């Protein structure tokens, strides 16, 4: 017994605190215990080993043991103890949550191998068939990888693409990208070195010209003493200083170098416009667009007379904090905020978001993107607050407002444009009428529309802008749809803007909707045996937000409290915290799912969507707000979805996340509501709208929003992706 007591005193202990690492601690503790139980204590009886294990488990372990209903015989078996402890420590898997994470997972800052490892873990948690692992790895690797170049090459392979081949292509691209970064860094150093040598050589040529021996640096003639120099008391005609001639003036030489550099930069810009370089990565070009004589690339743009404008800006909408000078740049594809200005605006609780795009300037040099955030901007003379996204860069200079934001703020105005596509005569008349009536300049200044193969019209300055104020720009509206279908024409602006849609259809972007029709009834297999789960423990930090979320859902009618009523089925629930601090509730009906009669409904895949968007140039994505919650349950089905909490029982009045039939129900409702509309494809809660030109796209998105309003469907304004060149779909 002395030996047994020694093992009790020296036995391993465990911290049962409920956090993300409890299962890891349990596995290590179990391994240490088994080393003793199968080693020095191997000769002891299993009953004695059980008592040692129970002692090592501490007070919390004894509480778990005391709450069990093990018989006297079962209390003598180690396997029952391990099963009880592991059930407490092991996190409950959730297939639906794993599938959701898979569709949202992007490579981001992860290395390729780390990204693939994370995909493997989630695919196993989602319980996909093992024989299809490689197929799912291939699909989610192609969808989530950073490189658009690799994704394009994978699409070219089509159905012949395997996971191994996609992985090899991605590894090759990652290696090449790393080598290019090293080469670019080396080239920058070489350019700086060459420039310094050239400048030194130019200075030496002025003071010492090898073709004529030693020269005087003041007059440029042969060698002589300073007293004999003819420029001794002469005044330079260039800099007006005494003691040298203008032909050897250093100030004149430096200014000449500046003009040479500017001329070289102009030539480079012209060459880049005439032979545009198409990047395969998601790079954003920053820099002014230079006017060219190409009619297909010219658009009439009116803006404020000055390129610099003072605006009010802050990181929240509680009040303007700073006045900053910004530059309106019609050639910039995004908004830029210098780090120095961001430091002045930020407060302790504000955190900079991840970069949303890569930035490049002229010459292909990459600008380091420190992150992104949203700022609130107020323009003088316009009494309206705008929320725009900016990329934070560590550079000197003013804030840059790019093309799209400048148009939304009323600082740039598109008077006429050239579109790509096959249009009828009415559109030709529309172009002619617009170009003739929207400008104060003579018609001869306008270039006639010509055919072009560009995928989307660029924006550039065709002539000096007229003098107008921001207030005038905001109050003036030019209709470009005189001959378009009346649904879009009406009183709506063209082209449509995201801000207009969010305001005009504010009811569609507010609250949780409810599909029309009869409530859904969950069918059960005959003779199903009800199961009741005890309430799970909730970590202390989550208890308050969890209860607040329950109260909010009860108030909105999504949940109902169950008081003084027996319910045969009582499920568990999974509580997780979102990155923004709010709570996500997901039913864990593992026993209920086994007895539900599922009616499978075909759910489209990305392979079904890609062929439909061939030739499209404008894309938008609408995300159904709390998608499953927009499907109402009947009374009987609602009681099947009862779940336990530390504050009593609740039941779902809408379809909850977690049911095996949730996805089928929701997809069928979405297809019944929007399935007859053109230019639309929906997978899960994502509705993908596309068009071959802007007018077609705008008409289709209006049709979707009108249909949603008629059928009480709601979309999430925060996930509304509007007129993007590429978008995150299925995530």
C-alpha positions as CSV (number, residue, x, y, z in Angstrom):
1,X,0.0,0.0,0.0
2,X,3.0,2.3,0.5
3,X,3.7,2.0,-3.2
4,X,0.1,2.7,-4.1
5,X,0.2,5.8,-1.9
6,X,3.3,7.0,-3.6
7,X,1.6,6.8,-7.0
8,X,-1.4,8.7,-5.6
9,X,0.9,11.5,-4.4
10,X,2.9,11.7,-7.6
11,X,0.0,11.1,-10.0
12,X,-0.6,13.5,-12.9
13,X,-3.2,16.3,-12.5
14,X,-5.3,18.1,-15.0
15,X,-6.9,21.6,-15.3
16,X,-10.5,21.1,-16.3
17,X,-11.1,24.8,-17.2
18,X,-13.4,25.0,-20.2
19,X,-11.4,26.7,-23.0
20,X,-10.3,25.9,-26.5
21,X,-7.3,23.8,-25.3
22,X,-9.1,21.6,-22.7
23,X,-9.1,18.6,-25.1
24,X,-5.4,18.9,-25.7
25,X,-4.7,19.0,-22.0
26,X,-6.9,15.9,-21.5
27,X,-5.1,13.9,-24.1
28,X,-1.7,14.7,-22.5
29,X,-3.1,13.9,-19.1
30,X,-4.5,10.6,-20.3
31,X,-1.1,9.7,-21.9
32,X,0.7,10.4,-18.6
33,X,-1.8,8.3,-16.6
34,X,-1.6,5.4,-18.9
35,X,2.2,5.4,-18.6
36,X,1.8,4.8,-14.9
37,X,-1.2,2.4,-15.2
38,X,0.5,0.2,-17.7
39,X,4.0,0.6,-16.3
40,X,4.8,0.5,-12.5
41,X,1.1,-0.1,-11.6
42,X,0.5,-2.9,-14.2
43,X,0.2,-5.6,-11.6
44,X,-2.5,-3.8,-9.6
45,X,-6.2,-4.8,-10.1
46,X,-8.3,-2.7,-12.4
47,X,-10.5,-1.6,-9.5
48,X,-7.5,-0.1,-7.7
49,X,-6.4,1.6,-10.9
50,X,-9.9,3.1,-11.2
51,X,-9.6,4.6,-7.7
52,X,-6.1,6.1,-8.5
53,X,-7.5,7.6,-11.7
54,X,-10.5,9.1,-9.9
55,X,-8.1,10.6,-7.3
56,X,-5.8,12.1,-10.0
57,X,-8.8,13.7,-11.8
58,X,-9.3,16.2,-9.0
59,X,-12.5,17.7,-7.6
60,X,-14.0,18.4,-11.0
61,X,-13.4,14.8,-12.1
62,X,-15.1,13.5,-9.0
63,X,-18.1,15.7,-9.7
64,X,-18.4,14.2,-13.2
65,X,-18.1,10.7,-11.7
66,X,-20.7,11.4,-9.0
67,X,-23.2,12.7,-11.7
68,X,-22.9,9.5,-13.6
69,X,-25.2,6.5,-13.1
70,X,-22.6,3.8,-13.4
71,X,-23.4,0.5,-11.7
72,X,-21.1,-0.9,-9.0
73,X,-19.7,-3.3,-11.6
74,X,-19.1,-0.5,-14.2
75,X,-17.2,1.5,-11.6
76,X,-14.5,-1.1,-11.7
77,X,-13.7,-0.6,-15.4
78,X,-11.2,2.0,-16.6
79,X,-12.9,2.4,-20.0
80,X,-16.0,3.8,-18.4
81,X,-14.0,6.5,-16.6
82,X,-12.1,7.4,-19.8
83,X,-15.3,7.6,-21.7
84,X,-16.9,9.9,-19.1
85,X,-13.9,12.3,-19.0
86,X,-13.4,12.4,-22.8
87,X,-17.1,13.2,-23.4
88,X,-16.7,16.2,-21.2
89,X,-13.4,17.4,-22.6
90,X,-13.9,16.7,-26.3
91,X,-15.5,19.5,-28.3
92,X,-18.7,18.5,-30.0
93,X,-18.3,18.3,-33.7
94,X,-20.7,20.1,-36.0
95,X,-20.8,19.1,-39.6
96,X,-22.8,22.1,-40.8
97,X,-20.4,24.5,-39.0
98,X,-17.4,22.7,-40.6
99,X,-19.0,23.0,-44.1
100,X,-19.6,26.7,-43.4
101,X,-16.0,27.2,-42.4
102,X,-14.8,25.4,-45.5
103,X,-16.8,27.6,-47.8
104,X,-15.4,30.7,-46.1
105,X,-11.8,29.6,-45.8
106,X,-9.3,31.6,-47.8
107,X,-5.5,31.2,-47.9
108,X,-4.8,34.8,-46.8
109,X,-1.5,34.9,-45.0
110,X,-1.2,31.1,-44.6
111,X,1.5,29.2,-46.5
112,X,0.2,26.7,-49.1
113,X,0.9,23.7,-46.9
114,X,-0.7,25.3,-43.8
115,X,-3.8,26.1,-46.0
116,X,-4.0,22.5,-47.3
117,X,-3.6,21.1,-43.7
118,X,-6.5,23.3,-42.5
119,X,-8.6,22.1,-45.4
120,X,-8.0,18.4,-44.5
121,X,-9.0,19.0,-40.9
122,X,-12.3,20.7,-41.9
123,X,-13.2,18.2,-44.6
124,X,-12.8,15.4,-42.0
125,X,-14.9,17.4,-39.5
126,X,-17.6,17.8,-42.1
127,X,-17.8,14.0,-42.5
128,X,-17.4,14.0,-46.2
129,X,-17.0,10.5,-47.7
130,X,-13.4,9.4,-47.5
131,X,-13.3,8.3,-51.1
132,X,-14.1,11.8,-52.2
133,X,-11.4,13.6,-50.1
134,X,-9.2,14.4,-53.0
135,X,-12.1,15.9,-54.9
136,X,-13.1,18.2,-52.1
137,X,-9.4,19.2,-51.5
138,X,-9.1,20.1,-55.1
139,X,-12.3,22.2,-55.2
140,X,-11.6,24.2,-52.0
141,X,-7.9,24.6,-52.8
142,X,-8.8,26.2,-56.2
143,X,-11.6,28.4,-54.6
144,X,-9.5,29.6,-51.7
145,X,-6.0,30.1,-53.0
146,X,-4.6,33.6,-53.3
147,X,-3.2,33.4,-56.8
148,X,-5.7,34.2,-59.6
149,X,-3.1,33.0,-62.1
150,X,-3.1,29.5,-60.6
151,X,-6.9,29.5,-60.4
152,X,-7.2,30.5,-64.1
153,X,-4.8,27.6,-65.0
154,X,-6.8,25.2,-63.0
155,X,-10.1,26.2,-64.7
156,X,-8.4,25.5,-68.0
157,X,-7.7,22.0,-66.9
158,X,-11.4,21.4,-66.3
159,X,-12.6,18.0,-65.1
160,X,-9.1,16.5,-65.8
161,X,-7.6,18.5,-62.9
162,X,-6.6,16.4,-59.9
163,X,-5.7,17.6,-56.4
164,X,-2.1,16.5,-56.8
165,X,-1.8,18.5,-60.0
166,X,-3.5,21.6,-58.5
167,X,-1.2,21.4,-55.5
168,X,1.9,21.1,-57.7
169,X,0.8,24.2,-59.7
170,X,0.3,26.2,-56.6
171,X,3.6,25.2,-55.1
172,X,5.4,26.2,-58.3
173,X,3.7,29.5,-58.3
174,X,4.5,30.1,-54.7
175,X,8.1,29.4,-55.3
176,X,8.3,31.6,-58.4
177,X,6.6,34.5,-56.5
178,X,9.1,34.2,-53.7
179,X,12.0,34.3,-56.2
180,X,10.5,37.3,-58.0
181,X,10.3,39.3,-54.8
182,X,13.9,38.7,-54.2
183,X,14.8,39.8,-57.7
184,X,12.7,42.9,-57.5
185,X,14.4,43.9,-54.2
186,X,17.8,43.4,-55.9
187,X,16.7,45.5,-58.9
188,X,15.6,48.4,-56.7
189,X,19.1,48.5,-55.1
190,X,20.8,48.4,-58.5
191,X,18.7,51.3,-59.8
192,X,19.5,53.4,-56.8
193,X,23.2,52.6,-57.3
194,X,23.2,53.4,-61.0
195,X,21.4,56.7,-60.4
196,X,23.9,57.8,-57.8
197,X,26.8,57.0,-60.2
198,X,25.2,58.9,-63.0
199,X,24.7,62.0,-60.9
200,X,28.3,61.9,-59.7
201,X,29.5,61.5,-63.3
202,X,27.5,64.4,-64.5
203,X,29.0,66.7,-61.8
204,X,32.4,65.5,-62.7
205,X,31.8,66.3,-66.4
206,X,31.0,69.9,-65.4
207,X,34.1,70.5,-63.3
208,X,36.6,68.3,-65.2
209,X,36.0,67.7,-68.9
210,X,38.5,65.0,-70.1
211,X,38.2,66.1,-73.7
212,X,39.8,69.5,-73.0
213,X,42.1,68.8,-70.1
214,X,41.6,70.8,-66.8
215,X,38.8,73.3,-67.1
216,X,37.8,76.1,-64.8
217,X,34.5,75.3,-63.1
218,X,33.5,79.0,-63.1
219,X,34.0,79.9,-66.8
220,X,34.4,76.5,-68.5
221,X,37.7,77.5,-70.1
222,X,41.3,76.3,-69.7
223,X,43.1,76.1,-66.4
224,X,44.1,79.3,-64.7
225,X,44.1,81.0,-61.3
226,X,40.9,82.5,-59.9
227,X,42.3,86.0,-60.1
228,X,42.7,85.6,-63.9
229,X,39.2,84.0,-64.4
230,X,37.1,86.1,-66.8
231,X,33.9,85.2,-64.8
232,X,35.4,86.5,-61.5
233,X,33.0,89.5,-61.3
234,X,30.4,88.4,-63.8
235,X,26.7,87.7,-62.9
236,X,25.2,84.4,-64.1
237,X,22.2,85.0,-66.4
238,X,20.5,81.9,-65.0
239,X,20.7,82.1,-61.2
240,X,21.8,85.7,-60.9
241,X,24.7,84.8,-58.7
242,X,28.2,86.4,-59.1
243,X,31.4,84.4,-60.0
244,X,30.5,82.0,-62.9
245,X,29.0,81.9,-66.4
246,X,25.5,80.4,-67.1
247,X,26.9,77.6,-69.2
248,X,28.5,76.0,-66.2
249,X,25.8,76.9,-63.7
250,X,25.1,74.0,-61.4
251,X,21.5,75.2,-60.7
252,X,20.8,75.1,-64.5
253,X,22.3,71.6,-64.7
254,X,20.1,70.3,-61.9
255,X,17.0,71.8,-63.4
256,X,17.8,70.3,-66.8
257,X,18.1,66.8,-65.1
258,X,14.6,67.3,-63.6
259,X,13.1,68.1,-67.1
260,X,14.8,65.0,-68.5
261,X,13.3,62.8,-65.9
262,X,9.8,64.3,-66.3
263,X,10.0,63.8,-70.1
264,X,11.1,60.2,-69.6
265,X,8.2,59.6,-67.2
266,X,5.7,61.0,-69.7
267,X,7.0,58.6,-72.4
268,X,6.7,55.7,-70.0
269,X,3.1,56.6,-69.2
270,X,2.2,57.0,-72.9
271,X,3.7,53.6,-73.7
272,X,1.9,51.9,-70.8
273,X,-1.5,53.3,-71.9
274,X,-1.0,52.3,-75.6
275,X,0.3,48.8,-74.6
276,X,-1.5,48.0,-71.3
277,X,0.0,45.3,-69.2
278,X,-2.7,42.9,-67.9
279,X,-1.8,41.6,-64.5
280,X,-2.8,38.1,-63.5
281,X,-2.8,38.8,-59.7
282,X,-5.3,41.0,-57.9
283,X,-3.2,44.1,-58.3
284,X,-4.7,47.6,-58.1
285,X,-3.1,50.3,-60.1
286,X,-2.4,53.7,-58.4
287,X,-1.5,56.8,-60.3
288,X,-2.9,59.4,-62.6
289,X,-4.5,58.4,-65.9
290,X,-3.0,60.4,-68.8
291,X,-5.2,61.6,-71.7
292,X,-4.6,59.8,-75.0
293,X,-6.0,60.4,-78.5
294,X,-7.7,56.9,-78.5
295,X,-11.4,57.7,-78.8
296,X,-12.4,54.3,-77.3
297,X,-10.6,55.2,-74.1
298,X,-11.9,58.8,-73.7
299,X,-14.7,59.8,-71.4
300,X,-15.9,63.3,-70.6
301,X,-15.4,63.9,-66.9
302,X,-16.3,67.1,-65.0
303,X,-14.8,67.6,-61.5
304,X,-13.8,70.4,-59.2
305,X,-11.3,72.9,-60.6
306,X,-8.6,72.0,-58.1
307,X,-7.1,68.6,-57.8
308,X,-6.8,69.0,-54.0
309,X,-9.8,69.2,-51.7
310,X,-10.2,69.6,-48.0
311,X,-12.7,67.1,-46.4
312,X,-13.8,66.1,-42.9
313,X,-12.9,62.5,-42.0
314,X,-13.2,60.2,-39.0
315,X,-13.2,56.5,-38.1
316,X,-16.7,56.6,-36.7
317,X,-19.9,58.4,-37.5
318,X,-20.2,60.1,-34.1
319,X,-18.6,63.3,-35.3
320,X,-16.0,64.6,-37.6
321,X,-12.5,64.6,-35.9
322,X,-10.1,65.9,-38.5
323,X,-9.9,68.0,-41.7
324,X,-7.5,66.5,-44.2
325,X,-6.4,67.4,-47.7
326,X,-7.2,64.8,-50.3
327,X,-6.5,64.3,-54.0
328,X,-9.2,63.3,-56.4
329,X,-7.7,60.8,-58.8
330,X,-9.9,59.4,-61.6
331,X,-7.2,56.8,-62.4
332,X,-6.9,55.3,-59.0
333,X,-9.0,52.1,-58.5
334,X,-9.1,52.4,-54.7
335,X,-8.9,54.9,-51.9
336,X,-5.5,55.5,-50.2
337,X,-5.0,56.8,-46.6
338,X,-1.4,57.6,-45.5
339,X,-0.4,55.9,-42.3
340,X,0.4,59.3,-40.8
341,X,-3.2,60.5,-41.2
342,X,-4.5,57.1,-39.9
343,X,-2.4,57.5,-36.7
344,X,-4.0,60.9,-36.1
345,X,-7.5,59.5,-36.5
346,X,-7.3,56.1,-34.6
347,X,-8.2,55.5,-31.0
348,X,-7.0,52.8,-28.7
349,X,-9.8,50.4,-29.4
350,X,-9.6,50.6,-33.2
351,X,-7.8,47.9,-35.0
352,X,-6.6,48.0,-38.6
353,X,-8.2,45.3,-40.8
354,X,-6.4,42.9,-43.1
355,X,-5.4,44.3,-46.6
356,X,-8.1,43.6,-49.1
357,X,-6.0,44.0,-52.2
358,X,-2.4,44.3,-53.6
359,X,-1.3,47.8,-54.7
360,X,1.1,48.7,-57.5
361,X,2.3,52.0,-59.0
362,X,3.8,52.8,-62.3
363,X,6.5,50.5,-63.4
364,X,5.0,47.5,-61.5
365,X,6.6,48.4,-58.2
366,X,4.5,47.0,-55.3
367,X,3.4,49.3,-52.6
368,X,3.2,47.7,-49.1
369,X,-0.4,47.6,-48.0
370,X,-0.5,47.9,-44.2
371,X,-4.2,47.1,-43.9
372,X,-7.7,48.4,-44.6
373,X,-10.5,50.2,-42.7
374,X,-13.7,52.2,-43.3
375,X,-13.7,55.9,-42.8
376,X,-16.6,58.5,-42.8
377,X,-16.1,61.4,-45.2
378,X,-17.9,64.6,-45.4
379,X,-17.4,66.9,-48.4
380,X,-17.8,70.7,-48.2
381,X,-21.1,72.0,-49.6
382,X,-22.6,68.5,-49.5
383,X,-24.5,67.8,-46.2
384,X,-24.2,64.1,-46.3
385,X,-21.9,61.6,-44.6
386,X,-20.3,58.8,-46.7
387,X,-18.7,55.6,-45.6
388,X,-15.8,54.5,-47.8
389,X,-13.1,51.8,-47.6
390,X,-9.5,52.9,-47.7
391,X,-6.2,51.1,-47.9
392,X,-3.6,52.3,-45.4
393,X,-0.1,52.8,-46.9
394,X,3.1,54.2,-45.3
395,X,3.7,57.0,-47.8
396,X,4.0,60.7,-47.6
397,X,1.3,62.8,-49.3
398,X,-2.4,63.6,-49.3
399,X,-5.2,61.1,-49.0
400,X,-6.3,59.8,-52.4
401,X,-10.0,59.3,-53.3
402,X,-10.3,56.9,-56.2
403,X,-12.6,56.8,-59.2
404,X,-15.7,55.0,-57.8
405,X,-15.7,56.8,-54.5
406,X,-15.2,60.2,-56.2
407,X,-18.3,59.6,-58.3
408,X,-20.3,58.6,-55.3
409,X,-19.2,61.6,-53.4
410,X,-20.2,63.9,-56.3
411,X,-16.6,65.0,-57.0
412,X,-16.5,63.3,-60.4
413,X,-19.3,63.0,-62.9
414,X,-19.6,60.8,-66.0
415,X,-21.3,62.7,-68.8
416,X,-21.0,60.1,-71.5
417,X,-19.4,56.7,-72.0
418,X,-18.7,54.1,-74.6
419,X,-20.0,50.7,-73.8
420,X,-18.9,47.3,-75.3
421,X,-21.5,45.0,-76.8
422,X,-24.1,44.6,-79.5
423,X,-26.7,47.4,-79.0
424,X,-29.7,48.2,-81.1
425,X,-30.3,51.6,-82.9
426,X,-32.0,53.0,-79.9
427,X,-28.8,52.8,-77.9
428,X,-26.9,54.4,-80.7
429,X,-29.3,57.3,-80.7
430,X,-28.9,57.5,-76.9
431,X,-25.2,57.8,-77.2
432,X,-25.4,60.5,-79.8
433,X,-28.1,62.5,-77.9
434,X,-26.1,62.2,-74.6
435,X,-22.8,63.4,-76.1
436,X,-24.6,66.3,-77.7
437,X,-26.5,67.5,-74.7
438,X,-24.4,66.9,-71.7
439,X,-21.4,69.2,-72.5
440,X,-21.0,72.9,-72.7
441,X,-18.2,72.4,-75.3
442,X,-18.9,72.4,-79.1
443,X,-19.8,69.1,-80.5
444,X,-16.5,69.0,-82.5
445,X,-14.6,68.4,-79.3
446,X,-16.3,65.1,-78.9
447,X,-14.6,62.0,-80.3
448,X,-17.1,59.8,-82.2
449,X,-17.7,56.3,-80.6
450,X,-15.6,53.6,-82.2
451,X,-15.5,49.9,-81.7
452,X,-13.2,48.4,-79.1
453,X,-12.2,45.1,-77.6
454,X,-11.8,46.3,-74.1
455,X,-13.5,44.2,-71.4
456,X,-14.8,47.2,-69.5
457,X,-14.6,51.0,-70.2
458,X,-11.7,52.8,-68.5
459,X,-12.0,56.4,-67.2
460,X,-9.7,59.2,-68.2
461,X,-9.7,62.9,-68.6
462,X,-10.3,64.1,-72.2
463,X,-10.0,67.8,-71.7
464,X,-9.6,70.4,-68.9
465,X,-12.7,70.2,-66.6
466,X,-15.2,73.0,-66.3
467,X,-15.4,75.0,-63.1
468,X,-18.2,73.6,-61.0
469,X,-18.7,73.2,-57.3
470,X,-19.3,70.0,-55.4
471,X,-22.8,71.2,-54.5
472,X,-23.6,71.7,-58.1
473,X,-22.3,68.2,-59.0
474,X,-24.4,66.6,-56.2
475,X,-27.6,68.4,-57.2
476,X,-27.3,67.7,-61.0
477,X,-28.4,64.4,-62.3
478,X,-27.9,63.3,-66.0
479,X,-30.1,60.5,-67.2
480,X,-28.3,58.0,-69.4
481,X,-31.2,55.6,-69.9
482,X,-33.8,57.5,-72.0
483,X,-34.2,54.4,-74.3
484,X,-33.8,51.6,-71.7
485,X,-36.6,49.5,-70.3
486,X,-39.0,51.5,-68.1
487,X,-38.3,49.4,-65.0
488,X,-34.8,50.8,-64.7
489,X,-35.5,54.1,-66.4
490,X,-38.2,55.6,-64.1
491,X,-36.7,58.0,-61.5
492,X,-33.6,55.8,-60.9
493,X,-30.1,57.1,-61.7
494,X,-27.9,55.4,-64.1
495,X,-25.5,53.8,-63.5
496,X,-27.0,52.4,-60.3
497,X,-24.9,52.9,-57.1
498,X,-24.7,50.7,-54.0
499,X,-25.7,53.7,-51.8
500,X,-28.8,54.3,-53.9
501,X,-30.0,50.7,-53.7
502,X,-29.4,50.5,-49.9
503,X,-31.5,53.6,-49.4
504,X,-34.2,52.8,-52.0
505,X,-34.6,49.2,-50.8
506,X,-33.8,49.8,-47.1
507,X,-36.7,47.5,-46.1
508,X,-35.1,44.6,-48.0
509,X,-31.8,45.2,-46.2
510,X,-33.4,45.4,-42.7
511,X,-34.4,42.7,-40.2
512,X,-35.1,39.0,-40.8
513,X,-37.6,38.1,-43.6
514,X,-40.0,35.2,-43.9
515,X,-40.8,33.3,-47.1
516,X,-44.5,33.3,-48.0
517,X,-46.6,30.1,-48.0
518,X,-47.4,27.5,-45.4
519,X,-44.9,26.9,-42.5
520,X,-42.6,23.9,-43.1
521,X,-43.4,20.6,-41.5
522,X,-40.6,18.2,-40.4
523,X,-41.4,14.6,-41.3
524,X,-40.2,11.9,-38.8
525,X,-39.7,8.2,-39.3
526,X,-42.3,6.0,-37.5
527,X,-41.7,4.9,-33.9
528,X,-38.9,7.5,-33.4
529,X,-37.7,7.4,-29.7
530,X,-37.4,11.0,-28.3
531,X,-34.1,12.0,-26.7
532,X,-33.6,14.7,-24.1
533,X,-30.2,16.4,-23.5
534,X,-29.2,18.1,-20.3
535,X,-28.1,21.8,-20.6
536,X,-24.4,22.2,-21.4
537,X,-22.1,24.4,-19.4
538,X,-21.4,27.9,-20.9
539,X,-18.1,29.6,-20.3
540,X,-18.5,32.6,-18.0
541,X,-17.4,35.2,-20.6
542,X,-20.1,34.0,-23.0
543,X,-23.0,33.8,-20.5
544,X,-24.1,37.5,-20.7
545,X,-24.0,37.8,-24.5
546,X,-25.6,34.4,-24.8
547,X,-28.6,35.4,-22.6
548,X,-28.8,38.8,-24.5
549,X,-29.0,36.9,-27.8
550,X,-31.7,34.6,-26.5
551,X,-33.8,37.6,-25.3
552,X,-33.3,39.4,-28.6
553,X,-34.4,36.3,-30.6
554,X,-37.5,35.8,-28.4
555,X,-38.5,39.5,-28.9
556,X,-38.1,39.2,-32.7
557,X,-40.2,35.9,-32.8
558,X,-37.4,33.7,-33.9
559,X,-37.5,31.8,-30.6
560,X,-40.2,31.1,-28.0
561,X,-39.7,30.3,-24.3
562,X,-41.0,26.9,-23.2
563,X,-42.4,27.2,-19.6
564,X,-44.2,24.6,-17.5
565,X,-44.5,22.3,-20.6
566,X,-43.2,18.8,-21.2
567,X,-41.4,18.4,-24.6
568,X,-40.3,14.9,-25.6
569,X,-37.4,16.2,-27.7
570,X,-34.8,18.4,-26.0
571,X,-31.7,19.1,-28.0
572,X,-28.3,20.7,-27.2
573,X,-27.0,23.8,-28.8
574,X,-23.5,25.1,-29.9
575,X,-22.6,28.6,-28.9
576,X,-19.7,30.4,-30.6
577,X,-18.5,33.9,-30.6
578,X,-18.1,35.7,-34.0
579,X,-15.1,37.9,-34.7
580,X,-17.3,41.0,-34.1
581,X,-18.1,39.9,-30.6
582,X,-21.7,38.7,-31.2
583,X,-23.0,35.2,-30.5
584,X,-23.9,32.6,-33.1
585,X,-26.4,29.9,-32.0
586,X,-26.4,26.6,-33.8
587,X,-28.7,23.7,-32.9
588,X,-27.0,20.4,-32.2
589,X,-29.7,17.9,-33.0
590,X,-27.5,14.9,-33.6
591,X,-30.2,12.5,-32.3
592,X,-33.1,14.3,-34.0
593,X,-31.3,14.2,-37.3
594,X,-31.1,10.4,-37.2
595,X,-35.0,10.2,-37.3
596,X,-35.8,13.0,-39.7
597,X,-37.1,12.0,-43.1
598,X,-35.0,14.2,-45.4
599,X,-36.3,15.2,-48.8
600,X,-33.0,15.8,-50.7
601,X,-33.0,18.8,-53.0
602,X,-30.4,19.4,-55.7
603,X,-28.0,22.1,-54.7
604,X,-25.9,23.7,-57.5
605,X,-22.1,23.7,-57.4
606,X,-19.6,26.2,-58.6
607,X,-19.3,24.1,-61.8
608,X,-22.9,24.8,-62.6
609,X,-22.4,28.6,-62.2
610,X,-19.2,29.2,-64.2
611,X,-20.6,28.4,-67.7
612,X,-23.5,30.7,-67.2
613,X,-21.4,33.8,-66.5
614,X,-19.4,33.5,-69.7
615,X,-19.1,36.9,-71.4
616,X,-20.4,38.8,-68.3
617,X,-18.6,42.0,-67.3
618,X,-20.6,43.1,-64.3
619,X,-21.2,41.1,-61.1
620,X,-23.0,41.5,-57.8
621,X,-23.6,39.2,-54.9
622,X,-26.5,39.4,-52.4
623,X,-26.3,37.4,-49.1
624,X,-29.5,36.2,-47.5
625,X,-29.7,37.6,-44.0
626,X,-29.9,34.8,-41.5
627,X,-30.9,32.6,-44.4
628,X,-32.5,29.6,-42.7
629,X,-34.3,31.8,-40.2
630,X,-36.5,33.1,-43.1
631,X,-38.3,29.8,-43.3
632,X,-41.1,29.4,-40.7
633,X,-41.8,26.1,-38.9
634,X,-45.2,24.8,-38.0
635,X,-46.1,24.3,-34.3
636,X,-45.3,20.6,-34.2
637,X,-41.9,21.0,-35.9
638,X,-41.1,23.9,-33.7
639,X,-41.5,21.7,-30.6
640,X,-39.1,19.2,-32.1
641,X,-36.5,21.9,-32.2
642,X,-36.6,22.6,-28.4
643,X,-33.2,23.0,-26.8
644,X,-31.9,23.4,-23.2
645,X,-30.0,26.4,-21.8
646,X,-28.9,27.4,-18.3
647,X,-32.0,29.7,-18.2
648,X,-34.6,27.1,-19.2
649,X,-35.9,25.6,-22.5
650,X,-36.5,27.5,-25.8
651,X,-37.8,26.3,-29.2
652,X,-37.1,27.5,-32.7
653,X,-40.0,29.1,-34.6
654,X,-37.8,29.3,-37.7
655,X,-35.6,26.6,-39.3
656,X,-32.4,26.5,-37.2
657,X,-28.8,25.9,-38.4
658,X,-27.9,22.3,-37.7
659,X,-30.9,20.3,-39.0
660,X,-30.0,17.8,-41.7
661,X,-32.8,19.2,-43.9
662,X,-32.1,22.9,-43.4
663,X,-30.1,23.4,-46.6
664,X,-32.7,21.5,-48.7
665,X,-35.6,23.5,-47.3
666,X,-33.8,26.9,-47.8
667,X,-32.5,26.2,-51.3
668,X,-36.0,25.0,-52.5
669,X,-37.5,28.2,-51.1
670,X,-34.9,30.4,-52.8
671,X,-35.3,28.7,-56.2
672,X,-39.1,29.0,-56.0
673,X,-38.8,32.7,-55.3
674,X,-36.1,33.8,-57.7
675,X,-35.7,30.8,-60.1
676,X,-37.6,32.4,-63.0
677,X,-35.4,35.6,-63.1
678,X,-32.7,35.9,-65.7
679,X,-29.0,36.5,-65.0
680,X,-29.2,35.0,-61.5
681,X,-27.7,31.9,-59.9
682,X,-28.0,31.0,-56.2
683,X,-26.1,28.6,-54.0
684,X,-27.0,28.4,-50.4
685,X,-27.5,31.9,-49.1
686,X,-25.5,33.6,-51.9
687,X,-27.4,35.1,-54.8
688,X,-25.1,35.8,-57.8
689,X,-26.2,38.4,-60.3
690,X,-24.4,39.1,-63.6
691,X,-24.8,40.9,-66.9
692,X,-23.0,41.3,-70.2
693,X,-23.1,45.1,-69.8
694,X,-23.9,47.6,-67.0
695,X,-27.5,48.3,-68.2
696,X,-28.4,44.6,-68.3
697,X,-26.8,44.0,-64.8
698,X,-28.7,47.0,-63.3
699,X,-32.0,45.8,-64.7
700,X,-31.5,42.3,-63.2
701,X,-30.5,43.5,-59.8
702,X,-33.6,45.7,-59.7
703,X,-35.7,42.6,-60.6
704,X,-34.1,40.7,-57.7
705,X,-34.7,43.4,-55.1
706,X,-38.3,43.9,-56.3
707,X,-39.0,40.2,-56.1
708,X,-37.4,40.1,-52.6
709,X,-39.6,43.0,-51.5
710,X,-42.7,41.3,-52.8
711,X,-41.9,38.0,-51.1
712,X,-40.6,39.4,-47.8
713,X,-37.0,38.2,-48.3
714,X,-34.2,40.1,-46.6
715,X,-30.5,40.5,-47.6
716,X,-27.5,41.4,-45.5
717,X,-26.2,45.0,-46.4
718,X,-22.8,44.3,-44.9
719,X,-22.2,41.4,-47.3
720,X,-23.6,43.2,-50.4
721,X,-20.9,43.0,-53.1
722,X,-21.9,45.5,-55.9
723,X,-20.4,45.7,-59.4
724,X,-17.2,44.0,-58.6
725,X,-14.7,42.6,-61.1
726,X,-14.2,39.5,-59.0
727,X,-16.0,38.4,-55.9
728,X,-15.9,35.8,-53.1
729,X,-18.7,33.3,-54.0
730,X,-19.8,30.5,-51.7
731,X,-18.3,32.4,-48.7
